[in-house]
Amino acid sequence: MRPQGPRAWANRITMVLDQVLGNDRYPVNVPEVAMEISKQFEVEDRIVRVEGAHLPEFDGALVRIPRKGWGILYNTSIASPGRVNYTLGHELGHYLVHRARYPQGLRCSSEDFASGSGVERIVEREADQFAADLLMPYPDLRKHLPPTSIPDMDVLSALAQRYRVSLLALIYRWLSYTERRALLVISRDGFIWRSRSSEAALRSSAFFRAAAETIELPAASLAARQDLVLDNRAGVLHPPGVWFQEEAKEMAIFSEQYEMTISLLLLGDAPERQWNSDDEDPVAIPVDRWTR
């Protein structure tokens, strides 16, 4: 039992799955992996149940089953298979990394990042790190979506289906390594609700501090025009002055289930500019669990 951190555990499992099943083995069967990986532990410390349950206040849970072992549960009201799969990966991360610290288990809700303590946020972020590394390993994702590629929504959606994750989780993962200047903008009721910038975009000061201030959507953006969103997955090239003082290609889709618009902004090459170090770091802002 050498692995200790979330990335070490995910890399170890990925290596074994690649050796046993080959590289073209996705999506990961998390329940099967969970049951199998836990066999290396003592009998009463193994996972004996992975199933859906009525969890009105939680997305998922790692629960202790007295005298038997552990159970991983997900909320049966979650309609998205991608969110279910990510939740299962998240809870498996808790089992491997955190169960000794939380012997009675953990219950995870959409409010964990917003209302949890500093320690709780770290724990949740580590479980998300494990889930992302397990379900969407960088080596495989980079083969299908190289760092210099310019994807569209159809390509991203196809990869989300390959890994059985939500489109938002896939975009979030891509933004963490792409060399392109790109931004994810999530909006509701005419305002930017959440935003995430790639490193290249951040270095050129292309970001929104949506968590720190109220930002209205540009009137000419696709996100602000609900009548156009469903027909513009391929994207529209906006002139300077719409999103930024430069051209920006916007691809947008509307999620009726969550009543929000997902916009992906692609910018051209630009010289890097320094951003104010006193500002909140947009890259460090975690995406809430509903995005998974």
C-alpha positions as a Python dict, from the first residue, in 0.01 Angstrom:
ca = {
    (1, 'M'): (0, 0, 0),
    (2, 'R'): (251, 263, -116),
    (3, 'P'): (32, 536, -272),
    (4, 'Q'): (-73, 803, -23),
    (5, 'G'): (-191, 1119, -199),
    (6, 'P'): (-476, 1145, -451),
    (7, 'R'): (-255, 1171, -757),
    (8, 'A'): (-34, 880, -648),
    (9, 'W'): (-339, 657, -601),
    (10, 'A'): (-492, 759, -934),
    (11, 'N'): (-166, 704, -1121),
    (12, 'R'): (-120, 362, -963),
    (13, 'I'): (-471, 249, -1059),
    (14, 'T'): (-434, 394, -1409),
    (15, 'M'): (-111, 203, -1462),
    (16, 'V'): (-275, -124, -1356),
    (17, 'L'): (-582, -66, -1574),
    (18, 'D'): (-361, 15, -1875),
    (19, 'Q'): (-162, -303, -1821),
    (20, 'V'): (-467, -526, -1775),
    (21, 'L'): (-723, -371, -2011),
    (22, 'G'): (-512, -172, -2257),
    (23, 'N'): (-518, 196, -2340),
    (24, 'D'): (-856, 201, -2514),
    (25, 'R'): (-1051, 95, -2204),
    (26, 'Y'): (-1265, 396, -2120),
    (27, 'P'): (-1485, 486, -1942),
    (28, 'V'): (-1348, 365, -1609),
    (29, 'N'): (-1581, 124, -1429),
    (30, 'V'): (-1553, 291, -1089),
    (31, 'P'): (-1763, 41, -889),
    (32, 'E'): (-1555, -248, -1020),
    (33, 'V'): (-1229, -64, -952),
    (34, 'A'): (-1345, 28, -601),
    (35, 'M'): (-1432, -329, -507),
    (36, 'E'): (-1112, -467, -655),
    (37, 'I'): (-867, -208, -514),
    (38, 'S'): (-1005, -247, -162),
    (39, 'K'): (-917, -618, -156),
    (40, 'Q'): (-562, -525, -57),
    (41, 'F'): (-689, -404, 281),
    (42, 'E'): (-818, -590, 587),
    (43, 'V'): (-1158, -756, 545),
    (44, 'E'): (-1347, -505, 758),
    (45, 'D'): (-1174, -216, 581),
    (46, 'R'): (-1286, -313, 231),
    (47, 'I'): (-1557, -166, 11),
    (48, 'V'): (-1858, -398, 15),
    (49, 'R'): (-2123, -178, -146),
    (50, 'V'): (-2136, 73, -433),
    (51, 'E'): (-2490, 182, -511),
    (52, 'G'): (-2742, 462, -545),
    (53, 'A'): (-2940, 587, -247),
    (54, 'H'): (-3188, 854, -145),
    (55, 'L'): (-2957, 1136, -39),
    (56, 'P'): (-3168, 1454, -52),
    (57, 'E'): (-2893, 1681, 84),
    (58, 'F'): (-2585, 1516, -65),
    (59, 'D'): (-2438, 1422, -402),
    (60, 'G'): (-2255, 1122, -262),
    (61, 'A'): (-2122, 964, 53),
    (62, 'L'): (-1856, 734, 192),
    (63, 'V'): (-2027, 543, 472),
    (64, 'R'): (-1905, 302, 735),
    (65, 'I'): (-2097, -25, 751),
    (66, 'P'): (-2046, -176, 1100),
    (67, 'R'): (-1864, -509, 1107),
    (68, 'K'): (-1866, -528, 726),
    (69, 'G'): (-1660, -251, 572),
    (70, 'W'): (-1734, 58, 363),
    (71, 'G'): (-2000, 170, 122),
    (72, 'I'): (-1990, 426, -157),
    (73, 'L'): (-2324, 591, -232),
    (74, 'Y'): (-2445, 836, -493),
    (75, 'N'): (-2765, 1037, -503),
    (76, 'T'): (-3017, 861, -730),
    (77, 'S'): (-3175, 1195, -817),
    (78, 'I'): (-2866, 1290, -1022),
    (79, 'A'): (-2979, 1254, -1381),
    (80, 'S'): (-2642, 1293, -1554),
    (81, 'P'): (-2440, 970, -1594),
    (82, 'G'): (-2127, 1185, -1606),
    (83, 'R'): (-2201, 1343, -1270),
    (84, 'V'): (-2278, 1002, -1120),
    (85, 'N'): (-1948, 862, -1244),
    (86, 'Y'): (-1752, 1163, -1116),
    (87, 'T'): (-1927, 1141, -780),
    (88, 'L'): (-1830, 774, -753),
    (89, 'G'): (-1469, 862, -837),
    (90, 'H'): (-1477, 1142, -581),
    (91, 'E'): (-1600, 910, -305),
    (92, 'L'): (-1342, 646, -398),
    (93, 'G'): (-1081, 919, -354),
    (94, 'H'): (-1215, 983, -4),
    (95, 'Y'): (-1192, 612, 73),
    (96, 'L'): (-831, 577, -41),
    (97, 'V'): (-696, 904, 95),
    (98, 'H'): (-919, 1015, 385),
    (99, 'R'): (-1092, 722, 554),
    (100, 'A'): (-834, 701, 834),
    (101, 'R'): (-898, 1068, 915),
    (102, 'Y'): (-1275, 1024, 893),
    (103, 'P'): (-1349, 678, 1040),
    (104, 'Q'): (-1725, 738, 1026),
    (105, 'G'): (-1713, 843, 661),
    (106, 'L'): (-1797, 1161, 471),
    (107, 'R'): (-2103, 1308, 304),
    (108, 'C'): (-2045, 1546, 17),
    (109, 'S'): (-2280, 1820, -100),
    (110, 'S'): (-2276, 2099, -355),
    (111, 'E'): (-2202, 2348, -78),
    (112, 'D'): (-1876, 2192, 37),
    (113, 'F'): (-1649, 2446, -133),
    (114, 'A'): (-1867, 2741, -43),
    (115, 'S'): (-1934, 2671, 324),
    (116, 'G'): (-1667, 2425, 437),
    (117, 'S'): (-1365, 2509, 649),
    (118, 'G'): (-1018, 2536, 504),
    (119, 'V'): (-941, 2173, 591),
    (120, 'E'): (-1271, 2054, 445),
    (121, 'R'): (-1204, 2237, 122),
    (122, 'I'): (-863, 2074, 93),
    (123, 'V'): (-1016, 1732, 153),
    (124, 'E'): (-1282, 1792, -113),
    (125, 'R'): (-1027, 1926, -358),
    (126, 'E'): (-808, 1619, -307),
    (127, 'A'): (-1104, 1389, -376),
    (128, 'D'): (-1180, 1586, -693),
    (129, 'Q'): (-814, 1564, -794),
    (130, 'F'): (-827, 1187, -761),
    (131, 'A'): (-1150, 1161, -961),
    (132, 'A'): (-1017, 1376, -1246),
    (133, 'D'): (-685, 1189, -1262),
    (134, 'L'): (-860, 851, -1254),
    (135, 'L'): (-1138, 923, -1504),
    (136, 'M'): (-948, 1155, -1742),
    (137, 'P'): (-574, 1074, -1718),
    (138, 'Y'): (-363, 1344, -1875),
    (139, 'P'): (-164, 1110, -2105),
    (140, 'D'): (-481, 974, -2268),
    (141, 'L'): (-661, 1309, -2282),
    (142, 'R'): (-360, 1483, -2435),
    (143, 'K'): (-349, 1219, -2711),
    (144, 'H'): (-705, 1305, -2811),
    (145, 'L'): (-685, 1675, -2731),
    (146, 'P'): (-326, 1804, -2760),
    (147, 'P'): (-232, 2120, -2566),
    (148, 'T'): (-218, 2327, -2886),
    (149, 'S'): (-547, 2202, -3032),
    (150, 'I'): (-852, 2426, -3081),
    (151, 'P'): (-1156, 2209, -3000),
    (152, 'D'): (-1522, 2280, -3059),
    (153, 'M'): (-1816, 2179, -2842),
    (154, 'D'): (-1878, 1861, -3043),
    (155, 'V'): (-1521, 1740, -2987),
    (156, 'L'): (-1540, 1823, -2617),
    (157, 'S'): (-1879, 1654, -2582),
    (158, 'A'): (-1751, 1340, -2752),
    (159, 'L'): (-1457, 1322, -2511),
    (160, 'A'): (-1690, 1378, -2215),
    (161, 'Q'): (-1885, 1074, -2333),
    (162, 'R'): (-1564, 875, -2377),
    (163, 'Y'): (-1470, 931, -2013),
    (164, 'R'): (-1832, 939, -1888),
    (165, 'V'): (-1794, 1276, -1721),
    (166, 'S'): (-1991, 1598, -1755),
    (167, 'L'): (-1902, 1845, -2028),
    (168, 'L'): (-1802, 2097, -1762),
    (169, 'A'): (-1565, 1851, -1596),
    (170, 'L'): (-1404, 1780, -1933),
    (171, 'I'): (-1361, 2150, -2016),
    (172, 'Y'): (-1224, 2219, -1670),
    (173, 'R'): (-966, 1944, -1720),
    (174, 'W'): (-869, 2072, -2066),
    (175, 'L'): (-823, 2427, -1934),
    (176, 'S'): (-572, 2296, -1678),
    (177, 'Y'): (-318, 2204, -1948),
    (178, 'T'): (-404, 2374, -2277),
    (179, 'E'): (-157, 2621, -2422),
    (180, 'R'): (-442, 2817, -2578),
    (181, 'R'): (-589, 3135, -2433),
    (182, 'A'): (-930, 3007, -2333),
    (183, 'L'): (-1196, 3079, -2071),
    (184, 'L'): (-1494, 2893, -1936),
    (185, 'V'): (-1782, 3124, -1842),
    (186, 'I'): (-2090, 2993, -1662),
    (187, 'S'): (-2379, 3235, -1649),
    (188, 'R'): (-2725, 3260, -1498),
    (189, 'D'): (-2995, 3526, -1517),
    (190, 'G'): (-2784, 3759, -1726),
    (191, 'F'): (-2475, 3754, -1503),
    (192, 'I'): (-2147, 3563, -1493),
    (193, 'W'): (-2173, 3311, -1212),
    (194, 'R'): (-1843, 3125, -1240),
    (195, 'S'): (-1538, 3159, -1461),
    (196, 'R'): (-1215, 2971, -1521),
    (197, 'S'): (-917, 3077, -1731),
    (198, 'S'): (-640, 2871, -1883),
    (199, 'E'): (-290, 2960, -1769),
    (200, 'A'): (-216, 3132, -2099),
    (201, 'A'): (-532, 3342, -2070),
    (202, 'L'): (-455, 3428, -1711),
    (203, 'R'): (-105, 3543, -1796),
    (204, 'S'): (-252, 3786, -2050),
    (205, 'S'): (-505, 3920, -1795),
    (206, 'A'): (-801, 3751, -1966),
    (207, 'F'): (-1017, 3648, -1673),
    (208, 'F'): (-1326, 3743, -1476),
    (209, 'R'): (-1334, 3769, -1098),
    (210, 'A'): (-1692, 3645, -1083),
    (211, 'A'): (-1655, 3514, -729),
    (212, 'A'): (-1554, 3859, -604),
    (213, 'E'): (-1781, 4094, -797),
    (214, 'T'): (-2108, 4106, -992),
    (215, 'I'): (-2043, 4101, -1367),
    (216, 'E'): (-2321, 4143, -1621),
    (217, 'L'): (-2301, 3947, -1944),
    (218, 'P'): (-2206, 4148, -2253),
    (219, 'A'): (-2529, 4232, -2434),
    (220, 'A'): (-2395, 4105, -2767),
    (221, 'S'): (-2268, 3774, -2631),
    (222, 'L'): (-2433, 3442, -2713),
    (223, 'A'): (-2479, 3377, -2342),
    (224, 'A'): (-2696, 3687, -2313),
    (225, 'R'): (-2911, 3585, -2611),
    (226, 'Q'): (-3091, 3266, -2513),
    (227, 'D'): (-3269, 3252, -2851),
    (228, 'L'): (-2933, 3190, -3021),
    (229, 'V'): (-2754, 2964, -2773),
    (230, 'L'): (-2890, 2626, -2881),
    (231, 'D'): (-2798, 2694, -3245),
    (232, 'N'): (-2442, 2810, -3185),
    (233, 'R'): (-2244, 2512, -3059),
    (234, 'A'): (-2000, 2576, -3347),
    (235, 'G'): (-1941, 2927, -3222),
    (236, 'V'): (-1946, 3291, -3327),
    (237, 'L'): (-1645, 3518, -3369),
    (238, 'H'): (-1715, 3839, -3179),
    (239, 'P'): (-1539, 4164, -3273),
    (240, 'P'): (-1332, 4356, -3017),
    (241, 'G'): (-1538, 4515, -2744),
    (242, 'V'): (-1784, 4232, -2679),
    (243, 'W'): (-1597, 4013, -2428),
    (244, 'F'): (-1254, 4179, -2438),
    (245, 'Q'): (-1080, 4448, -2638),
    (246, 'E'): (-991, 4186, -2897),
    (247, 'E'): (-1171, 3925, -3105),
    (248, 'A'): (-1313, 3631, -2912),
    (249, 'K'): (-1478, 3317, -3045),
    (250, 'E'): (-1765, 3211, -2822),
    (251, 'M'): (-1921, 2865, -2824),
    (252, 'A'): (-2223, 2831, -2600),
    (253, 'I'): (-2483, 2579, -2493),
    (254, 'F'): (-2772, 2614, -2254),
    (255, 'S'): (-2824, 2355, -1979),
    (256, 'E'): (-3197, 2340, -1915),
    (257, 'Q'): (-3148, 2102, -1623),
    (258, 'Y'): (-2931, 2350, -1432),
    (259, 'E'): (-3072, 2668, -1588),
    (260, 'M'): (-2733, 2800, -1687),
    (261, 'T'): (-2538, 2878, -2001),
    (262, 'I'): (-2193, 2733, -2061),
    (263, 'S'): (-1971, 2952, -2278),
    (264, 'L'): (-1623, 2864, -2396),
    (265, 'L'): (-1422, 3164, -2513),
    (266, 'L'): (-1121, 3118, -2740),
    (267, 'L'): (-880, 3409, -2787),
    (268, 'G'): (-596, 3454, -3033),
    (269, 'D'): (-227, 3474, -2954),
    (270, 'A'): (-129, 3779, -2751),
    (271, 'P'): (171, 3908, -2562),
    (272, 'E'): (164, 3827, -2194),
    (273, 'R'): (66, 4102, -1954),
    (274, 'Q'): (112, 4113, -1580),
    (275, 'W'): (-200, 4083, -1369),
    (276, 'N'): (-235, 4235, -1024),
    (277, 'S'): (-108, 3986, -765),
    (278, 'D'): (-351, 4135, -514),
    (279, 'D'): (-643, 4012, -725),
    (280, 'E'): (-805, 3681, -650),
    (281, 'D'): (-643, 3404, -850),
    (282, 'P'): (-909, 3279, -1096),
    (283, 'V'): (-724, 2952, -1152),
    (284, 'A'): (-735, 2871, -781),
    (285, 'I'): (-1114, 2906, -761),
    (286, 'P'): (-1259, 2554, -750),
    (287, 'V'): (-1559, 2472, -964),
    (288, 'D'): (-1847, 2364, -741),
    (289, 'R'): (-1956, 2003, -741),
    (290, 'W'): (-2257, 2056, -963),
    (291, 'T'): (-2017, 2106, -1253),
    (292, 'R'): (-1900, 1748, -1233),
}
